[in-house]
């Protein structure tokens, strides 16, 4: 079962990072970040902690759903 990331774009923008900057931090392409944000693909499991650290949030924040 694949989990969809919460609003990654909003978390990224709140952190003041561009797609290119986030991509460089987690060592992926800018296109990968764009696909994550658009729900086309999800990051590999090993990238999740790196993304959370880069965005200064908890891993659980990446997956929270608003009711």
C-alpha positions as CSV (number, residue, x, y, z in Angstrom):
1,X,0.0,0.0,0.0
2,X,1.5,3.3,-1.0
3,X,1.1,6.4,1.2
4,X,0.6,9.7,-0.3
5,X,2.6,12.6,1.0
6,X,0.7,15.5,2.7
7,X,1.0,18.9,1.0
8,X,4.7,18.6,0.3
9,X,4.7,21.9,-1.7
10,X,3.3,23.8,1.3
11,X,5.8,22.3,3.7
12,X,8.7,23.1,1.2
13,X,7.5,26.6,0.7
14,X,7.1,27.2,4.4
15,X,10.7,26.1,4.8
16,X,11.8,28.7,2.2
17,X,13.2,26.1,-0.3
18,X,12.7,25.8,-4.0
19,X,12.2,22.4,-5.6
20,X,15.8,22.6,-6.9
21,X,17.1,23.3,-3.4
22,X,15.2,20.5,-1.8
23,X,16.3,18.2,-4.6
24,X,20.0,19.0,-4.0
25,X,19.6,18.4,-0.2
26,X,18.1,15.0,-0.6
27,X,20.2,14.1,-3.7
28,X,17.4,13.7,-6.3
29,X,16.5,15.6,-9.4
30,X,14.2,18.7,-9.4
31,X,11.8,16.6,-11.6
32,X,11.5,14.0,-8.8
33,X,10.5,16.7,-6.3
34,X,7.9,18.0,-8.8
35,X,6.5,14.5,-9.3
36,X,6.2,14.0,-5.5
37,X,4.4,17.3,-5.1
38,X,2.0,16.5,-8.0
39,X,1.3,13.0,-6.6
40,X,2.8,11.3,-9.7
41,X,5.4,9.4,-7.7
42,X,6.4,9.0,-4.1
43,X,9.9,9.3,-2.7
44,X,11.8,6.1,-1.8
45,X,11.4,5.2,1.9
46,X,15.0,6.0,2.6
47,X,14.5,9.5,1.5
48,X,11.6,10.3,3.9
49,X,13.8,11.1,6.9
50,X,16.0,13.3,4.7
51,X,13.0,15.2,3.4
52,X,11.6,15.7,6.9
53,X,15.0,17.0,8.1
54,X,15.3,19.4,5.1
55,X,11.8,20.7,5.7
56,X,12.4,21.0,9.5
57,X,9.4,18.8,10.3
58,X,8.6,15.4,11.7
59,X,8.2,12.4,9.5
60,X,4.6,12.2,10.6
61,X,4.0,15.8,9.4
62,X,4.6,14.5,5.8
63,X,1.7,12.1,6.1
64,X,-0.9,13.9,8.2
65,X,-4.4,14.2,6.8
66,X,-6.7,17.1,7.6
67,X,-10.3,16.2,8.4
